[in-house]
Amino acid sequence: MTDQLLTIDVHNEQGAVTLVLSGELDMASAGTLRACLETLDQGARRVVLDLSGVTFIDSSGLGLLARTRERFGPELRELTLRAPSKAVRAVLAISGLDQVIPVVEGGIDRLQTEPS
């Protein structure tokens, strides 16, 4: 999926669906990510958002991440954020979202060794 400000590439990796995001996750582009998340196969129990290419995130993006985690909980789906840039990691920390949604630095193989 592509938005003027956000590109999303979807990959199936070792039992997880990984969305690789590039660009800005803000009020103008959050709807694109929301639509993509809503179309994911319900059988995908692990969803990884690779944030390494996200250059900016605002409260709209943070709100979408929080709502997605809340929605996934009753569905017994796991949401993980992977490799956020330094700037995005700072915003996640300030908001406290990094305490609610697991954040990993490495690749998909690192996720498999993380405790649930």
N, C-alpha and C positions, 0 to 999 in steps of 0.2 A: 504494500500500500504506500502511496505517496501523497503527501500534502506539500504545499509550498514551503513549509518550514520543517517538516518532519518526514523522514523516510523510515519505513518499517519493513524489514526482511524477516520472513517466517522460516524457521528451520526446525526439523524434527531431529533431535539428538538424543540417543540412548534413553528413550522413554520420556523425554521432556520436550515440550514445545518451547523453542527459544525465539523471542522477538528481538531482533537487533535494531535498535533505534539510532537514528542519526539526525541531528539538527536540534531544534528547540521544542521543548515540551511545555507549552503554555496555553493560555486561553484560546488562542487561534488554532492550535493543533491537537489539543486534548481529545476532541471529538473523533479524530482519525484513529487514535490509539484505542479509545473506548469502543468504536465500531469493530476494530480488529479483534479486541479481546472478546467481544460478544459473539463473534463468528467462530471462535476456536472450538475444536472438537471437545465435547463434554467428557470424552474418555481420557483426555490428557490430564493426568493427575498432578503433574509438575509443570509450572509455567515460569520461565526465566525471562526476565527483561534485561537484556544486555544494554547498559546505559553508557558504554564506553564512548559512543559517538554523540552523546547528548551534551550540547554546549551550554544549555540554559534550561532551568526549570523554575516555574513560578507556582503560586498557590493553587492554580487550576490543575497543574500536573501533579502536585502533591496530593490534592484532594482526590484525584482519579486513582492514584496508587492506593490511598487509604480505603476508598470505596471498593476497589477491586479485591483487596485483602479481605475486607468484611464479607463481600459476596462469595469469595472462594471458601471461606471457613465452613459454612453449612454444607457446601458441596464437597468437602474433604479434599480440596485442591490446595496445592502448595504454591505460593508465590515467592520468588527469590529475585533480588536485584543483583546484577552482576557487573562488576568493574566500572562503577561510576567514576567520572572524572573528579578531580580534586574539588572543583567548584560545585558540582552536583552533590558530592559527598558532604560538603560543608552545609549545604541547604538541608539535606536529609538529617544531619546531626542537629542542626538548629531547631528543626521542626520536631525532632524526636522520632521521626518515622523509621530511622535506622534501628531503633529499639523494638519496633513492632514487626517490621519486615526484614527477614534475613538479608544481609548484604555480604557478598563474597567477592574477593578480588580476582581470583583465578578463572580458569576455563571451566568447562562443563565437568571434567573429570574431578575437579576439586569439590563440586557439589555432591558427588556421590560419597565422599568421605565426611561430609558435614552431618552432625547429628540432627535428627528431625525434631 
